[in-house]
């Protein structure tokens, strides 16, 4: 029992040490992710408006300032800041040559910073500088008024203070405001390189969402009964896309990180043709509505769709007649994407012509017109799959793991939303951790146990198994001891059955009853074997294959010891021995002598014959033996308890021998 207590103490001590070491190494992780484990994905509801001067596009509501002012904006997967149209300039002649009557509504409502007590003005800056920054590669040049302001998502979604918000005026590049999804901080070089964390990063730091990830699709007014866009923070909706096996790796350029390999573009309609000669690296960006492709590819598009570039607006305008012809053609364009330029897993995104059937409004054009959202790229840095592409594609990005996924949208009327949370990379919970919709992508698993912890667990299991085996052994041992102590020992059958008699069986002897009166019996049986009833004569083994016989050559009175080898032999005798028996010859009674069931006929039951002394003292009373002539004797013996040799040859025994000798001289023999 003491050993069990010591073993348990050692095991508990070791386990406590491992726990303490593991706790000390994971304290920081637990503090930083305790809230994350309870946080879930947040779905931002759309505004249920399709609007914009280059759309129509599905917009989302945001709440800005204190008190809150509601503004509708588009989603920018590239911008780290959010932008709103300022009421003071957005619908003025400073921004628009001609101010539309519905200007404020068409621009998603205007924000008035003078009515917000939380507006903290930072100054007037450009959204990019020296070719670096938001949409700098596409030639955007926009000056905005930056400030730190309170910002909330949707009508009741999460709200944060001190978020970077930029006030817009001009409508050349951003007619509607945007909500920025990029996780990079906004840097203000002229303010001493100060920076402000992005909205998503702040949500993650506060434990509102579990990870730096999001999912977005632009929606499609032409699908079903108008399908709105979807924005989910730290999760994705499996009901909105078709899963695939492709996982994309983010590029190192922070301003162009969502880059894929566009392996092919094919057209099918009135004819079929390939629109892309070689694979290119292309950027996914919802900020820009158009698709920017190489000039050769744009030429192929012009041929396939019968497009003509308008030099004044720089757009591929489509008149009413050609628009109806294209609609009737049921033309489709298929984009094959991969993470590598050649081979590898691929995903195919198919855009019907309806996805390209957009409307341009003032100030893009003086009069509203259909247009085909295609732009001729001057170089590879401008290759972009814009918002048009994301009408049919579902995009999920996981910035913690540096991976993202592009899937084809699924169009099921009445499909139930099924949102899956993307857990943080350092979270213990690995379930639903993928930004790809296919489980965790390669290299994107959550936190794993260290080698030391794994080794400790293995050793602990081994110790536990050994300890359990030891305890079981001790319990069984104690039970066996208790059972043995409570039960009587098994009898030794060799002791009960008596000694082994190494003599040949003899013919039945003659017996005399006490009533027989007369002379002594003397004679031999038919086979010539001498037999007599003698007082104190007989054979006995000492347990070592030795026969003790009277008349040994050792001395005249001592016993003779003969070593037995192989078959039993009766020792030689110097003549016959005659005994006087008081009684007459009678028939033998059965059973007589030794009882094999463990009981003997007592001498009292067989007559008043004096019990002869035995060379051995019986302590069991359950076995018999034979005398030196092979006759059975009912005297009780023990194979292990010899008596004193002198006891056998006492004076009484010597006198009996002398009388037998005298009788022999007189010729008295037993009657046959």
N, C-alpha and C positions, 0 to 999 in steps of 0.2 A: 504493500500500500504506500509505503514511503517513497518507493521508486516512482510510482504513478504520480504522486504529488510533485516530486522533483521534476519529472518530465513535463508535466503541465506547466509548472512555473517557468521552465526554460522556454517552452513554446510560446507562452504568453509574453514573456520578456522580449523574445525575438520579434514577434508580431508587432508589439508596441514600438520597438525601435524602427522597424520598417515603416510603420505608419507615420511616426514622427518625421523620418527622413523625407517621406513622400509629401507630407503636409507642408514641410518647410520649403520644398521645391515647387509647390503648386499654389502657395498662398496668393501670389500675385495673379495667377490665372483665375483662381476662384473669385477674387475681388473684382476683376475686370469683366468676368463673364457670368456672374451670378444673376444679374439682371437680364443678360442676353438669353440665358436658357429659358426664361419665362416669357420673353418677347416673341411675338408672332409677326408674320408678314402683314403688311397694311395695303389694302386695295384702295386706290384713290378713284372715286366715282367720276365719270365724265360729266361734262356740263349738259350733255344732250343737245349740243348745238354743233352744226357743221357750218364753218365760217372761214373767213380769210379772203384776201384778194388774189390768191394763187391756188385755190382749192377747188372744192370745199374740204375742210379738215375738221376732225373731231377735236374739240377743245376741252380744257379742264379748268375748274375754279380754284382760285387761290384767295386767301384773305391777307390783306396787307395793312399795316399801321394800327394805331390805337386812337380812336376806335377802329374796328376793322372795316375795310373797304373791299368789296368783292370785285374781282377782276378775272376775266377769262383769258387763258393763255394756251399756247402750244407747248409741247414737250421738246426740250433740247437734250439729246443724249451726249452732247459735247460741251455745252456751257457749264461752268462751275457756279455761275451766278444766275439769279432770276431777274427778268426784265419786265417792266410795266410801262405803259404809255402815260406820260405825264399830262395832266389836264390842262396845264398852263400853255403847253406848246403843241401837244399831239394833234389837236384839231384846230390849228391856227394856220395862217398863211405863211408862217415861218417854216412850217413843215410841209404844207401842201399848197400848191398853186391855187387849186380850187378845192374848197372844203366841202365834202359831201354832206348832205343833210343828215344822214345817219352816221356821221363820222364816229361819234363816241361809241355807238353800239357796234358798228362794223369793226372797230379796233378793240373790241372786247371789254369796253368800259374803261374809263380813265381814272387814274389815281392822283389824288391831290395831297401832296406831302405837307402842305400848310395846315391841313386838318388832322394831322397825326402828331401826337405828342411824343411818339417814340422814334421819329425820324431823326437820324444822326448823320448829317451831311458830311461826306468825305471829299467831295470835289468832282470836277469834270475830267473824265479820262476816256481814252479810246478803248474799244473792246480788244484791240490788238495793236501791236506796234512793231515796226521794222520787220514785217512779214511773219511775226510770231504772235500767236494768240488765236482767239475764237474766229474761225473762218478766214483767217488771213490768207490761206492758200487759194481761196476762191475769190479773193479781191474785195472782201467786205471791208468797208471803212466807215465806222460808226462811232460817234462820240456820245457818251452817256453820262448822266450824273449819278455817281455812286453814293451810297449811304448804307448805314447799318439800320435795319428796321425789323419790326416784328412781322413774321411770315407764317401763315398757316396753309394747309392743304385741304381742298374740298370745303364743304360747309361745316363739317365737324371733325376734320382730321387733325393730326398733330400740328402744334404751333410752337415756334421757337423765337426767342428774342435775339437781337443783334445778328441778324442774317444779312448777307450781302445782297442788296437790291439795287438795280440800275434803272434810272428813269430815262425812257426813250422820248424822242420828239419826231425826228425824221422817219419817213415811211419807205425809204429806198430799199432797205434790206429786211427790216422787221416791221411789218404792218401790225401784227399782233405781238403781244409780249410773249415771253417764254418762261418756263420753269426749268431750271438747270439741274441735270442729274449727275453731272460729272463730279467725282469725289475730290478733285484737286482743289487746293485752297486758292483763293483769289489774291494775287500779289499786287501791291501798289508801290512801284519802284520810287515814285517821287515823294512818297511818304515814309521813306526810310525802310523800304522793303518790308513794310508791315503786311500781314496776311490775315485773312479771315477764313475759317473753316467752312466747307460746303454744308448745305442743308442735310444731306444724307449722312455725312460724317458726324455732324452734331447729334443727329438722331441716334446713331450707333453709340456714340460716347455716352449719351444719357440713358442708354438701355431701352429706348423706345422701340428700336428694331434690332434684330440679332446680328445682322451682317451688312457689309457694304455691297449690296447687290440690288438689282431691280429687273423688271421685265416690262416690255412695252410693245404695243402694236398700234398703228395709227388709226385703225378702223377703216371701214369701207362703206361709203354711202350707197354704193351700187349693189352691195351684197344683201340678200334676203330683204328684210324690212329695215334697212339701214343699221349697220353694225357699228357701234361706237368704238372709239379707241379704248385701250385698257392700260393702266399704269399700276404696277404693284411694286412696293418697296420690300426688299428681302424675301422675295418669293416669285412664284409663277403660277399660272392657271392652266392646268392640263387639259381643260375643256376647249381651249382656244387654239391648239396647235397639234400637229401630227409629229410624234416623236421620231428622232433619227439618231444615228450612232456617231455623228460628227461633233467633235469638241474643238473649238477654235481657241488659239492662244493669243492673248493680247500683245500688240506690238509695243516696242520700247518707247516710241514717240508718244508722249502723254497727250498731245493735242490731236493725234491720229492713232488711237490705240485699237479701235475695233476694226481691224483690217482682215479681209479674207482674200483667198485666191479665187478669182473669177475665171474658171477654166473654159467656159463656153457660153455663148448666147445663141439661141436658135429661134427662128421664126417659123410659125405654121399658120396658114390662113388660106388665101387663094393659091399659095404655093408654099414651098418649104425651102429654107435657106439658113446658112450659118451667118451670124452677124459679127462674130469675134474671131479673128484669125489666130491670135496667141493669148495664152493665159496672162492675166494682169493682177496686180495687187490693188485692191479697191477698198475704200473706207466707207463704213456704215455711219450715217449721220442724219438724224431726224430734223436737225435745224434747217437744213437745206431741202427745198421741195423737189429739186430736179435730180436727174441721173446724169452724171458727168462721165463721158466715155471718150476713148480715142477718136480722132477725126475719121479714121477709116471705118470705125464701127458706126459712127454717126452717118456716114455716107451710106452704109448698108441699111440702116434704119430708114433713111430717106427713100431708098429704093423700095423697101418692103412695104412701107406705109404711104408712100406718095407724099412725103413731107417737103415743105419748103420753108427755109429760114427767113423770118422777117428781119431785115437789117436794122430797122428803126428800134424795135423793141428787143431784138436779140432772141426772140422766141419763135418756136415752130408753131405758127398759128394755123388753125384748121377752120375752113369755112363750113357753113351749114351743110352743104351738099356732100362734101367729102366726109364730114363727120358722120352723116347717116350711112354712107357707103362703108365706112370702117366699122360701124356698129354692126351692120349686117354681115360683115365678113367673118365675125366670130374669131378674129385673129388672136393669137397668143404668142407671148414671148417667154421662153424658158431660160432661166439663169441657173447654171450649175456651179455650186460653190464647194470649196474644200479648204482645208488648212494648209495644203501644199499645192504647188503649181501643177504638178503632174501626178496622176494616180491618187492613191489614198481614198479615204471615205469621202463621199460627196453627198450633198443635199440639193434637190432641185426645187426651185421656187418659180412657179408659173404665174405670170401676170396676164390676165385677159386685156383686151383693148380698153375695157371700161376703166381699168386702173390708170391708163394714160389719158383718159378723157377728162381733162381739167378745164377750169374756167379762169381766165385772167381778167382782172378788174383794175380800175383806177387805183393807184397811179401807175401800174405796170403798163397799161394801155389806156388810151383815151376812151375807147368804147369796149365793152365786155366782149370777149371772144374765147372760143375754144382754143386750147393750145395743147401741144404734146410736150411733156416735161423732159426734154432732152437738151443737154448742153455739151458743146464741143470743148474738150479739155485741152489746154495748151501744153500740159506736161503730166507726168505720172502723179505728181503731188495733188492734182485736182481730180483724180479718179474717185468718184463718190456715188454711192447708192443712197439717194436721199429718201425723203418722206414718202414719195410715190412708191418706192420699192416696199416700204414697211406697211403698206396697206395689205399686202399678201404675205408678209413675213412677220414672224413672232421672234423678237429679239430679247434675250436674257443675258445679263452681264454680271459676273462675280469678280469684283475688284480685289478681294482678299486672296483669291486663288489665281487671279490673272487669266481667267478663261471666260468664254461666252459661247452662246449657242444661237444658231439661226434655224428656224423651223418654218415649215409651210403652215399657214393659218388653216384652221378647220372651220367649216361653215355648217354648223348644226343648229337649226332653229329650235329654240327652247332648251338648249344644253345648259345643265346646271353648273354653276361655277365651282371649280375644285381647286382651291388655292393650296399650294405646298410651300412651306417655309424653307428658305435657304439659311441654314445655320452658319454661325461664324466659323472660320477656319480653326480657331483655337478652342472651339467648344467641345465639350465631352460628348455631346449628342451628335452623332454622325448621320442619323436618319434624316432623310429629305434634305441633304446638304447640297444637292446639285443645282447648278444654274442652267443645266442643260436639259432637264426633264427626263433624264435617263439614269437617275442615281448619281453618285458622285463621279465626276469626270476624273481622268487620269491626273494624279498628283494633287487632287483636291479634297482628299479625305480630311476629316476633322482631326483633332488632337489625338495622338496615340500614346501609349505607355512607353516610357523610356526603357532602355535595355536593362538598367539596374532594377527597375520595378518588376519587369517581366521575370528576371532571374530570381528576385525575391519571392515572387509568387510561386515559381516552380519549386524552389527550395522549401517554401512553406507547405506546399501540397505534399511533397515527399515526407517532410517531418510529420505532418498530420497523419499520413497513411501509416508510417512506422509507429507512431504513438498509438494509433487506434489498434494496430496489430498487437502491440505490447500489452495494452490494457485488456484486450480480448484474451490474450494468453494467460494473464494473471487471473482474470475472472474464472476462466475454465479450470485453471490449476487449483484455485481456492474451492471451487465446486467439487472437484474430484477428491480433494482432501476431506471435505466435509462428508461426502458420500462414503468414502472409505472408513472414516471414523464412525459413521452411523451404522454400518453394516458389519456382520460377523465375517471373519476370514473364512475363505474356502478351506474345507478339510483336506489334509494331505492324504490322498488315497493310498500312497505307498506305505504310509505308516499304518493306516487303518487295515489294509490287507495283509500286513505282516511281512516277514522276510521272504525272500525268494529261496525256494527249496531246490537245491541242485542235486537231488537224488532221484533215481528212477522210481516210478511207482511200484509198489509191492502188492502182492496178493493180499486179499483180506485176511486179517489175523483172527485167531480164535480167541474167544472171550469166556471168561469164567464168572459165574455168578457167586455171590457170597454164600449161597446155600450149598455149593459144592464142597463136599467134605472128603478129604482123602489125601492122596499124595499129590506132589507137585507135578505140574504139567511140564512136559518137555518134549520137544520134537521139532519137526520141520514140515513145511507145506509140501504140496505135490511137486512144486518146482524146485525143491531143495533149498529153499531160503529159510534160514533159522529165524524163528519169531518167538518172542516171549514178552511178557509184561514185566518190566523191570522197574525198580524204584530208583528213580533218579538217573536212568541211562537214556541217552538220546543224542541226536545230531542237532547241531545249531551252527548257523553262519554268523560270523562277526561283522558282516557287512562288507567284507573285502574278499569275497570268493574263497573263504577259508572254512574248512569243516573241522569242528572240534570233536574229537573222538576219544573215548576212554582208552586207556592202555597205551598211551603214547610212549615212545622211547625216551622221552625227556627224563622221566623218573618212574618209579614203580607205581606211585600213587597219583601222579598228575595226569592231566588229559593229554591225549595225543592229537596233534594238529596236522592235518593233511591238506596240502594245497590242491585245489581242484582246477583242472585245465580241460576245457571241452566238455565232454559228457561226464555226468556225475558218476562217481564210483563209490561203492560202499567199502569201507576200510576192512582190512583183514582182521580176523579175530583169532585169538589163541584158544580154539575149542569153543564148544557151546557153553552157554551160561544157563544154569537151571535155577528156577525160582519156585518157591513154595507159594501156592495160591490157596487161599482159604475159600473153597467153593468148588462147584462142579462146572463142567463145560456146558455152555449154553450158546444158542444162536445169537448172532450179532443183531442189535437193534438199529434200525435206520431212522433218521440219520444219527450217527454217533461220531464223536470226535469233534472236529472243527466245524463250526457253522459258518458258512460263507456269507451269511447275512449279517454277521457281526455279533452273534451270541453263541455261547458254548453250553453244552450240557454240564451242569455242575457235578461235582463229585457226590454231592448229597443226593442228586437224582439218580446216580448210577450205583448206589450202594454205599456201604460204609467203608469204602476203600480209602485209605489214607492218601492224601494228596502228596505226590512225590515232590521233592524239592526241584526247583528249576534252576538251570545255570543262569537264567536271566530273570530280571524282575519285570513283571508286566505292569504298565501304568495305563494301558488302554482297555484291556479286557475284550479285545475284538479279534484275536488271531491265534492260530495254533501252530505246532511245529512237529517234527518227527524225531524219534530217537535214533541212536547210531545204527540200528538194524533196519531202519526205514519204516518202523511202525509209527502210526499216527499217534499223537499225544494231544490230549485236550488241555494240557497245561498252558496257561496264558504266558505269552512271552512278549518281549519288546526287542526290536532289532538294535536298539540304541542304548539300552540301559543294562549293561552286564553287572552281575552281582560279584561279590568277592569270591575269588576262586576257592578260598578256604571254606566258604559257606557251603559249597557243593560237597566238599569232602569232609564233612563234619563227622563226628564220632558215630552218630546214628547211621549215616550213610555207609561208613566203613563196616559197621556191624552188619548191615544188610547185605553187603557184599560177602562178608565172611560166611553168613548163613547160607547164601546162595552157593558158595563154594562147597560148603559141607553137604548141602543137598546134592550137589553134583557128584560128590564122592560116594554118597549112598545110593546113587543111581536113580534118584527120584526124577521122573520126567513128566512133562505135561501130557495129558491124554488127548489123542486126536479125535 
